Amino acid sequence: MPGQAPVVAPPLPEPATPPPPPSEATKASGALVKPKPTPPPIAPLAPLERRLRQRLSRGSHAIEAVIDLHGMRQAEAHDALRGFLHRAQAQGHLVVLVVTGKGGSPSERGGLFEERGVLRRTVPHWLRLPDLRPLVVGFEEAAAHHGGAGALYIRMRRQRGPGAP
């Protein structure tokens, strides 16, 4: 069969090979890591009930415990606050007062460039963190005779009993 072009067979498909095992770099980058389930959303902290706030302001509802944090460094104050709130809950307190102070003048702080009212700003953030959320229902600025802007009323969550879920 001269003059005819030879028939060329189509190439054979290559055998399927399994993908290579993930390299250490791929594992480290998290490309194959399953995402962790997100925790259920936590309800925002609630303000104090209007009637409770009125009774606290009038002095007809007792503040069951008080801690004064002003003058402490942040780490010291955070540890003191955490311990205080755990003890307050264990003792069954429902309303406590946390004194943060308002922040002093530059001469009291030791310099012009130090921040003013650090605890006053950070304590509310600490109260919203996951480690303190099981202890705190809500908080609000205290009435003037309890420290005003330099103090917070904190409504404590009741401690669950040993058999409760």
C-alpha positions in Angstrom: 0.0 0.0 0.0 2.3 2.4 -1.2 1.2 6.0 -1.1 -1.0 5.5 2.0 -0.1 7.2 5.2 0.6 4.9 8.0 -2.1 4.7 10.6 -0.9 6.0 14.0 -2.7 4.6 17.0 -3.8 7.1 19.6 -1.5 7.3 22.6 -2.5 5.2 25.5 -3.7 7.1 28.5 -1.3 7.1 31.4 -2.3 5.1 34.4 -3.9 7.1 37.2 -1.5 7.8 40.0 -2.6 8.8 43.5 -1.8 12.4 44.4 1.5 12.7 46.3 1.2 12.9 50.1 1.0 16.4 51.4 4.3 18.0 52.1 5.3 19.4 55.5 4.9 22.9 54.0 1.4 22.2 52.9 0.5 20.8 56.3 1.9 23.8 58.0 0.1 26.2 55.7 -3.2 24.6 56.7 -4.3 23.8 53.1 -5.6 20.4 54.1 -6.6 21.2 57.7 -10.3 21.1 58.4 -11.6 24.3 59.9 -12.5 24.2 63.6 -16.1 24.6 64.4 -17.0 28.0 65.6 -18.3 28.3 69.2 -21.9 29.3 69.6 -22.3 33.1 69.7 -22.3 34.6 73.2 -25.1 36.9 74.0 -23.9 40.5 74.7 -23.7 41.6 78.3 -26.8 43.2 79.5 -27.1 46.5 81.2 -28.5 46.5 84.8 -32.3 46.4 85.1 -33.7 49.9 85.6 -35.2 49.1 89.0 -32.0 47.5 90.3 -30.1 50.6 89.1 -32.5 52.9 90.9 -32.3 50.9 94.1 -28.4 50.9 93.9 -28.4 54.7 93.3 -30.8 55.3 96.2 -28.9 53.0 98.5 -31.8 50.7 99.1 -30.0 47.7 97.5 -26.7 46.7 99.1 -23.5 46.3 97.2 -22.3 42.9 98.4 -18.6 43.3 97.7 -16.1 45.9 96.6 -12.7 45.8 95.0 -10.5 48.8 94.4 -8.2 48.4 91.5 -6.9 51.9 91.0 -3.2 52.3 91.5 -2.6 48.7 90.3 -0.7 47.8 87.1 -2.8 46.1 84.4 -1.6 42.5 84.9 -2.0 42.8 88.7 -5.5 44.4 88.3 -6.6 41.7 85.8 -5.6 38.9 88.2 -7.2 40.7 91.2 -10.4 41.2 89.2 -10.6 37.6 88.1 -10.0 36.3 91.6 -12.5 38.8 93.1 -15.3 37.8 90.6 -14.7 34.1 91.2 -15.0 34.6 95.0 -18.0 36.8 94.6 -19.8 34.3 92.6 -18.9 31.4 94.9 -20.2 33.5 97.8 -23.5 34.0 96.0 -23.1 37.8 95.5 -25.4 39.3 92.9 -24.1 42.9 92.7 -20.5 44.0 93.3 -18.6 47.2 92.8 -15.3 47.5 91.0 -13.4 50.8 91.5 -11.1 51.5 88.6 -10.4 55.1 89.2 -10.7 57.9 86.6 -7.0 58.3 85.9 -4.9 60.9 87.7 -3.1 64.0 86.6 0.3 63.8 84.8 2.2 64.5 88.0 0.4 61.7 89.7 1.1 59.3 86.8 4.8 60.1 86.7 5.0 61.6 83.2 3.4 63.4 80.4 3.3 60.4 78.0 1.6 57.8 80.2 -1.9 56.9 79.3 -4.7 58.2 81.4 -7.4 56.0 82.9 -6.1 52.7 81.5 -8.0 50.5 84.0 -11.2 52.6 83.4 -11.0 51.7 79.7 -9.7 48.1 80.0 -11.9 46.7 82.7 -15.0 46.7 80.5 -13.1 44.8 77.9 -11.9 42.3 80.4 -15.5 41.7 81.5 -16.4 40.8 78.0 -13.6 38.2 77.6 -14.5 34.5 77.6 -12.9 33.7 80.9 -15.1 36.2 82.8 -18.3 35.8 80.8 -19.6 32.9 82.9 -19.4 35.1 85.9 -20.9 38.4 84.7 -24.4 39.1 83.5 -23.7 42.8 82.9 -22.3 46.0 84.2 -22.8 49.8 84.2 -21.1 52.9 85.4 -21.7 53.5 89.1 -23.7 56.3 90.6 -21.7 59.4 91.7 -21.7 58.4 95.4 -20.2 55.0 94.5 -17.5 56.4 92.3 -19.3 57.6 89.2 -17.2 57.2 86.0 -14.4 55.7 88.1 -16.4 52.6 89.2 -18.7 49.9 87.8 -21.7 48.1 89.2 -21.4 44.4 88.1 -24.3 42.1 88.1 -23.1 38.6 88.8 -24.3 35.4 87.2 -25.6 32.8 89.7 -23.4 29.9 90.2 -24.8 26.6 88.9 -25.2 23.9 91.5 -23.1 20.7 91.2 -26.0 18.7 89.6 -27.0 21.5 87.2 -26.0 21.3 83.5 
